[in-house]
Amino acid sequence: GSTYSSKVFRVTFLTLAVSVAVPLLGVTVLLDCPIDPQPISLKEPPLLTGVLEPNTKLRKAERLWENQLVGPESIVNIGDVLFTGTADGKIIKIEDGEIQTVARIGHGPCGGREDEPACGRPLGMRVGPNNTLFVADAYYGLYEVDPDTGETKPLVSTKTLIEGQKLSFVNDLTVTKDGRKIYFTDSSSKWQRQDYLFLVMEGTDDGRHLLEYDTVTKEVKVLMVGLRFPNGVQLSPAEDFVLVQETTMARIRYYVSGLMKGGADMFVENMPGLPDNIRLSSSGGYWVAMAAVRPNPGFSLLDFLSEKPWIKRMIFKLLSQETLTKFIPKYSLVVELSETGSYRRSFHDPNGVTVPYISEAHEHNGHLYLGSFHSPFIGRLDLQHV
C-alpha cells in the first residue's frame, strides 16, 4: 500500500508543481521587466580575515536624536554644529542637541518613494570656505546653502543640459579647500534615486559620472564616463586626485586631472561590500561606509546574481523594489583605508542591530558620526573606545 500511496503522492505533487509552474512561467515571459540587466564579472569577494575579521564594534555606537529625523545620508559640521539632509527633503542643523530646519530645496508633500522627485532628496553635503554648505540634491542638482539664513542658490540644475544630457541622479560632492572647484557624481543617466535598486541590479555603465563645477567660471566639465553606479567622492588631502566609489563593482577608482579624459585608475578593487560614501579620516586615510556586504565565507546574493541576468529579470518581473529591499542582509560595515588604499581597520555590526544601512562615516572630534539613508537617527561611535 505504501508504494501505491507514494506513487499517488508523486503524481499529485508533480501535477500540482506543473500546474503552478507553467502559468507562472507564462506570466513571467509576458510580464515586462523594468530593467535590462547586464552580466557583470566580479572576483570572489575577499576573505573577512585579518583586519577585516568580523567584530561587533559598531554595536558600541549610540543612537542620537532617535525618531526626530529620518535618513540622515551625509553629515558635516561647522564647529560643533552638525548639518545633514533627510529623507523628507530637509537640510537640518543640530545645535546643542536641538534640531532645526535650515532649508529645503524641493517642495511637499514628502512621504513615500513617489514623492521624492518633487520633494527633493539632499544626499552628499560639504562645508566650503566661509562656512557655506554645498549640497547635492538627487533630483534638483548642486546647491549652495547659507547655514544661517537658509537661502538656497542653485549652482548646477538637473534641468540644464550638460554635453547634451541632463543629470538624473546627483549623488555626492567634494570641494577644494579654496572652494573654487566642486567635483560631483551623477550616478546614472537613466535611473533616479528612487530606483537605485534598479541601477545596482541592472549593472549598466550608463552615465557621465564624475563632473567638475568651477564656481568662478560657472562651467561644468565631464571628467569620467562609463562607471557602474558612481557614488561617494573624496579629494585626496593634497588635492592631487579625486576618489570615486563605484558601488556596483565594489571598488574605488581615482581620477587625476591633467591626464586625458577618463584618466582613471584603480585605488581599491574587489572590496568586501558595496561602497557608498567616502570621507577623510584624521590619520590621512579614508572612511568608507558599505551599503551592503559581500560575505566570504558566506553567501553573497549580489555575486550570485552578477552573471545571471535572466534570474534578475524573473525577480524584477515578480517583485517590487520595496519587497526586494527586505532581502538585503542588514550587515553594517565601515572600513578605514590608508592613504594608499590598504585596509587599516574595520568596524562591523553583523545583523545591523544598532546601526543598519550606513551610508557615511564622518569623523569629528574623536567620534565617528554614522549617516544612514534609512534609519531614524544618527549613530555616534567613540573612536577612543573601539
C-alpha positions as CSV (number, residue, x, y, z in Angstrom):
1,G,0.0,0.0,0.0
2,S,2.8,2.4,0.9
3,T,4.4,2.3,-2.6
4,Y,1.0,3.0,-4.1
5,S,0.4,6.0,-1.9
6,S,3.9,7.3,-2.5
7,K,3.2,7.0,-6.2
8,V,-0.1,8.8,-5.9
9,F,1.7,11.5,-3.9
10,R,4.4,11.8,-6.5
11,V,1.9,12.1,-9.3
12,T,-0.2,14.6,-7.4
13,F,2.8,16.6,-6.4
14,L,4.2,16.7,-10.0
15,T,0.8,17.7,-11.3
16,L,0.5,20.4,-8.8
17,A,4.0,21.6,-9.5
18,V,3.5,21.7,-13.2
19,S,0.1,23.4,-12.9
20,V,1.7,26.2,-10.8
21,A,5.0,26.4,-12.7
22,V,3.5,26.6,-16.3
23,P,1.2,29.6,-15.8
24,L,3.9,31.2,-13.6
25,L,6.4,30.8,-16.5
26,G,3.9,32.1,-19.0
27,V,3.2,35.1,-16.9
28,T,6.9,35.7,-16.3
29,V,7.5,35.6,-20.1
30,L,4.7,38.0,-20.8
31,L,5.4,40.4,-18.0
32,D,7.5,43.5,-18.7
33,C,10.8,43.7,-16.9
34,P,11.7,47.3,-15.7
35,I,15.4,46.6,-16.1
36,D,17.7,45.3,-18.8
37,P,20.4,43.6,-16.6
38,Q,23.9,43.2,-17.9
39,P,26.2,40.4,-16.8
40,I,29.0,41.7,-14.5
41,S,32.2,39.9,-13.7
42,L,33.1,40.3,-10.0
43,K,36.1,38.5,-8.5
44,E,35.4,36.2,-5.5
45,P,34.9,38.6,-2.5
46,P,37.9,39.0,-0.2
47,L,38.0,36.7,2.9
48,L,36.8,38.5,6.0
49,T,40.0,37.8,7.9
50,G,42.8,39.8,9.5
51,V,41.9,43.5,9.6
52,L,38.5,42.6,8.0
53,E,37.7,39.9,10.6
54,P,34.0,40.3,11.7
55,N,33.5,42.0,15.1
56,T,30.7,43.9,16.9
57,K,32.4,47.2,17.3
58,L,29.6,49.2,15.6
59,R,27.3,48.0,18.3
60,K,29.1,50.3,20.7
61,A,27.6,53.3,18.7
62,E,24.9,55.3,20.4
63,R,21.8,56.4,18.6
64,L,21.3,60.1,18.7
65,W,18.1,62.1,18.1
66,E,16.2,58.8,17.5
67,N,12.9,59.3,15.7
68,Q,13.5,63.0,15.4
69,L,14.8,62.7,11.8
70,V,14.9,60.1,9.1
71,G,17.6,59.1,6.6
72,P,20.5,61.4,7.5
73,E,22.5,60.4,4.5
74,S,25.6,62.7,4.8
75,I,26.8,64.6,7.8
76,V,29.0,67.7,8.1
77,N,29.9,70.0,11.0
78,I,30.7,73.7,11.3
79,G,32.3,73.9,14.7
80,D,30.2,71.6,16.9
81,V,27.0,72.3,14.9
82,L,26.0,69.3,12.8
83,F,24.2,69.5,9.4
84,T,22.5,66.7,7.5
85,G,19.9,66.2,4.8
86,T,16.9,64.0,5.5
87,A,14.5,61.7,3.6
88,D,11.8,64.3,3.7
89,G,13.8,66.8,1.7
90,K,15.1,68.9,4.5
91,I,18.5,70.3,5.3
92,I,18.7,70.4,9.1
93,K,21.1,71.6,11.7
94,I,21.6,70.2,15.1
95,E,22.9,72.7,17.7
96,D,23.1,71.9,21.4
97,G,21.0,68.9,20.8
98,E,18.2,70.9,19.2
99,I,17.1,70.1,15.6
100,Q,16.1,72.9,13.3
101,T,15.2,73.0,9.6
102,V,17.6,75.3,7.7
103,A,16.2,74.9,4.2
104,R,14.5,72.7,1.7
105,I,15.3,72.6,-2.0
106,G,12.1,70.9,-3.2
107,H,8.5,71.2,-2.0
108,G,6.0,68.9,-0.3
109,P,4.2,66.6,0.0
110,C,7.1,64.4,1.3
111,G,6.1,60.9,2.1
112,G,6.9,57.8,0.1
113,R,9.2,57.0,-2.8
114,E,6.8,58.5,-5.4
115,D,7.1,62.0,-3.7
116,E,10.8,62.1,-3.9
117,P,11.3,63.8,-7.3
118,A,9.2,66.9,-6.2
119,C,10.2,66.8,-2.5
120,G,13.9,66.5,-3.3
121,R,16.5,64.4,-1.5
122,P,19.6,66.0,-0.2
123,L,22.5,63.5,-0.3
124,G,26.1,64.5,-0.3
125,M,26.9,67.6,1.8
126,R,30.2,69.6,2.3
127,V,31.3,72.7,4.0
128,G,33.1,75.2,1.8
129,P,35.2,78.2,2.8
130,N,33.3,81.0,4.6
131,N,31.2,78.2,6.2
132,T,28.8,77.9,3.3
133,L,27.1,74.5,2.7
134,F,27.3,72.7,-0.6
135,V,24.6,70.2,-1.1
136,A,24.0,67.5,-3.8
137,D,20.2,67.0,-4.2
138,A,19.5,63.8,-6.1
139,Y,16.7,65.4,-8.1
140,Y,17.4,69.1,-8.2
141,G,21.2,69.3,-8.6
142,L,24.1,71.1,-6.9
143,Y,23.2,73.9,-4.4
144,E,24.9,76.4,-2.1
145,V,23.0,76.9,1.1
146,D,23.6,79.6,3.7
147,P,23.5,77.8,7.0
148,D,22.4,81.0,8.9
149,T,19.7,82.4,6.6
150,G,18.7,79.2,4.9
151,E,19.0,80.9,1.5
152,T,19.5,78.3,-1.3
153,K,21.3,79.1,-4.5
154,P,21.3,76.7,-7.5
155,L,24.8,76.0,-9.0
156,V,24.1,73.2,-11.4
157,S,20.5,72.3,-12.1
158,T,19.3,68.9,-13.3
159,K,17.3,70.7,-15.9
160,T,20.4,72.1,-17.6
161,L,21.9,70.1,-20.5
162,I,25.5,69.1,-19.9
163,E,27.1,67.9,-23.1
164,G,23.7,67.2,-24.4
165,Q,22.3,65.3,-21.4
166,K,20.5,66.1,-18.2
167,L,21.7,65.0,-14.8
168,S,19.5,62.2,-13.5
169,F,20.8,61.2,-10.0
170,V,23.2,63.7,-8.4
171,N,24.8,61.9,-5.5
172,D,27.9,63.2,-3.8
173,L,30.4,66.0,-4.0
174,T,33.8,67.1,-2.7
175,V,35.1,70.6,-2.7
176,T,38.6,72.0,-3.0
177,K,39.9,73.9,0.1
178,D,39.7,77.3,-1.7
179,G,36.1,76.5,-2.7
180,R,36.9,77.0,-6.4
181,K,36.1,73.6,-7.7
182,I,33.4,71.1,-6.8
183,Y,33.7,67.5,-8.1
184,F,30.4,65.6,-8.1
185,T,28.9,62.4,-9.2
186,D,25.8,61.7,-11.4
187,S,25.1,58.1,-10.6
188,S,23.1,57.3,-13.7
189,S,21.7,58.9,-16.8
190,K,18.7,56.6,-16.8
191,W,17.6,55.9,-13.2
192,Q,16.7,58.4,-10.4
193,R,17.5,57.9,-6.8
194,Q,14.1,56.3,-6.0
195,D,15.1,53.5,-8.3
196,Y,18.6,52.9,-7.0
197,L,18.0,49.2,-6.7
198,F,17.2,49.0,-10.4
199,L,20.5,50.8,-11.0
200,V,22.5,48.3,-8.9
201,M,20.8,45.3,-10.4
202,E,20.9,46.4,-14.0
203,G,24.6,46.9,-13.7
204,T,24.9,49.2,-16.7
205,D,27.6,51.8,-17.1
206,D,25.2,54.4,-18.5
207,G,26.2,57.7,-17.0
208,R,28.7,60.5,-17.2
209,H,29.9,60.0,-13.8
210,L,32.4,62.4,-12.4
211,L,31.8,66.1,-13.2
212,E,33.6,69.3,-12.2
213,Y,32.0,72.6,-11.5
214,D,34.0,75.7,-11.4
215,T,32.4,78.2,-9.0
216,V,34.2,81.1,-10.7
217,T,33.7,80.4,-14.5
218,K,30.4,78.5,-13.7
219,E,31.5,75.9,-16.2
220,V,30.7,72.2,-15.8
221,K,33.0,69.6,-17.3
222,V,32.5,65.9,-17.6
223,L,35.7,64.1,-16.4
224,M,34.8,60.4,-16.3
225,V,32.2,58.3,-18.0
226,G,31.3,54.7,-18.1
227,L,31.2,53.8,-14.4
228,R,28.7,51.5,-12.8
229,F,26.9,53.5,-10.1
230,P,29.5,56.1,-9.2
231,N,28.6,57.2,-5.7
232,G,30.7,58.8,-3.0
233,V,33.6,61.2,-4.0
234,Q,36.6,62.5,-2.0
235,L,39.5,64.7,-2.9
236,S,42.8,63.4,-1.5
237,P,44.3,65.5,1.3
238,A,46.8,67.1,-1.1
239,E,44.0,67.6,-3.7
240,D,46.1,65.8,-6.3
241,F,43.4,63.2,-7.2
242,V,39.7,62.5,-6.6
243,L,38.5,59.1,-5.4
244,V,35.2,57.8,-6.8
245,Q,33.3,54.9,-5.3
246,E,32.0,52.6,-8.0
247,T,29.2,50.9,-6.0
248,T,28.1,48.1,-8.3
249,M,31.7,47.0,-8.9
250,A,32.7,47.1,-5.2
251,R,35.7,49.2,-6.0
252,I,37.2,52.7,-5.8
253,R,38.7,54.5,-8.8
254,Y,40.9,57.6,-8.8
255,Y,40.9,60.4,-11.2
256,V,44.0,62.6,-11.7
257,S,43.4,65.8,-13.6
258,G,45.8,66.6,-16.4
259,L,45.6,63.1,-17.7
260,M,43.5,62.6,-20.8
261,K,39.7,62.4,-20.3
262,G,38.9,59.5,-18.0
263,G,42.4,59.5,-16.7
264,A,41.4,57.0,-14.1
265,D,43.0,54.1,-12.3
266,M,42.1,51.6,-9.6
267,F,42.6,52.7,-6.0
268,V,40.9,49.6,-4.3
269,E,39.5,46.7,-6.1
270,N,37.2,43.9,-5.0
271,M,36.0,45.3,-1.7
272,P,34.1,43.3,0.9
273,G,31.0,45.3,0.3
274,L,29.4,47.9,-2.0
275,P,30.9,51.3,-1.1
276,D,28.6,54.2,-0.5
277,N,30.2,57.5,0.8
278,I,33.9,58.1,1.4
279,R,35.3,60.7,3.8
280,L,38.7,61.7,5.1
281,S,40.0,60.1,8.3
282,S,42.1,62.0,10.8
283,S,45.0,59.6,10.1
284,G,45.3,60.8,6.5
285,G,43.3,57.9,5.2
286,Y,39.7,57.4,4.3
287,W,36.5,56.1,5.9
288,V,34.3,54.1,3.6
289,A,30.8,53.1,4.5
290,M,29.4,49.9,2.8
291,A,25.8,50.0,1.6
292,A,25.8,46.2,1.5
293,V,28.2,43.4,2.3
294,R,29.7,40.6,0.3
295,P,30.2,37.9,3.0
296,N,33.1,35.5,2.5
297,P,32.8,32.9,3.9
298,G,29.1,33.1,3.3
299,F,26.6,33.6,0.5
300,S,26.6,36.9,-1.4
301,L,23.4,37.3,-3.3
302,L,24.9,40.2,-5.3
303,D,27.8,38.0,-6.5
304,F,25.5,35.1,-7.2
305,L,23.2,37.2,-9.4
306,S,26.0,39.2,-11.1
307,E,26.4,36.9,-14.1
308,K,22.8,35.7,-14.3
309,P,20.7,38.4,-15.9
310,W,17.9,36.0,-16.6
311,I,17.3,35.4,-12.9
312,K,17.4,39.1,-12.2
313,R,14.8,39.6,-15.0
314,M,12.5,37.0,-13.3
315,I,12.9,38.6,-9.9
316,F,12.1,42.1,-11.1
317,K,9.1,40.9,-13.1
318,L,7.6,39.4,-10.0
319,L,8.7,41.6,-7.1
320,S,8.8,45.3,-6.3
321,Q,11.8,47.2,-5.2
322,E,10.3,47.6,-1.7
323,T,9.9,43.8,-1.4
324,L,13.4,43.1,-2.6
325,T,14.9,45.6,-0.1
326,K,13.7,43.3,2.6
327,F,16.0,40.5,1.3
328,I,19.2,42.7,1.6
329,P,21.0,41.5,4.7
330,K,21.3,44.2,7.4
331,Y,25.0,43.8,7.8
332,S,26.7,47.1,8.7
333,L,30.4,47.6,7.8
334,V,32.7,50.7,7.9
335,V,36.3,50.3,6.9
336,E,39.2,52.7,7.3
337,L,41.7,52.8,4.4
338,S,45.2,54.1,4.5
339,E,46.3,56.8,2.1
340,T,47.4,54.1,-0.3
341,G,44.2,52.1,-0.1
342,S,45.2,49.3,2.2
343,Y,42.7,48.3,5.0
344,R,43.6,49.8,8.3
345,R,40.7,48.6,10.4
346,S,37.1,47.6,10.1
347,F,34.0,48.1,12.3
348,H,31.1,45.6,12.0
349,D,27.5,45.1,13.1
350,P,26.7,41.7,11.7
351,N,22.9,42.0,11.8
352,G,22.7,45.7,11.7
353,V,21.4,45.6,15.3
354,T,22.4,49.1,16.4
355,V,23.1,50.9,13.1
356,P,21.7,49.4,9.9
357,Y,22.2,50.8,6.4
358,I,25.2,53.0,7.0
359,S,25.7,55.5,4.1
360,E,28.5,57.6,5.5
361,A,31.1,57.7,8.3
362,H,32.0,61.3,9.2
363,E,34.8,61.8,11.7
364,H,34.7,64.8,14.1
365,N,36.3,65.4,17.4
366,G,37.3,61.7,18.1
367,H,33.9,60.4,17.1
368,L,32.6,58.8,14.0
369,Y,29.1,60.1,13.1
370,L,27.2,57.4,11.1
371,G,24.8,58.6,8.5
372,S,22.1,56.3,7.0
373,F,19.8,56.7,4.1
374,H,17.1,54.8,6.0
375,S,17.5,55.0,9.8
376,P,15.6,57.4,12.1
377,F,18.8,58.5,14.0
378,I,22.4,59.4,13.6
379,G,24.9,56.9,15.1
380,R,27.9,58.1,17.0
381,L,30.9,55.9,17.8
382,D,33.6,56.9,20.2
383,L,36.9,56.1,18.4
384,Q,38.9,56.1,21.6
385,H,36.9,53.1,22.9
386,V,36.7,50.7,20.0
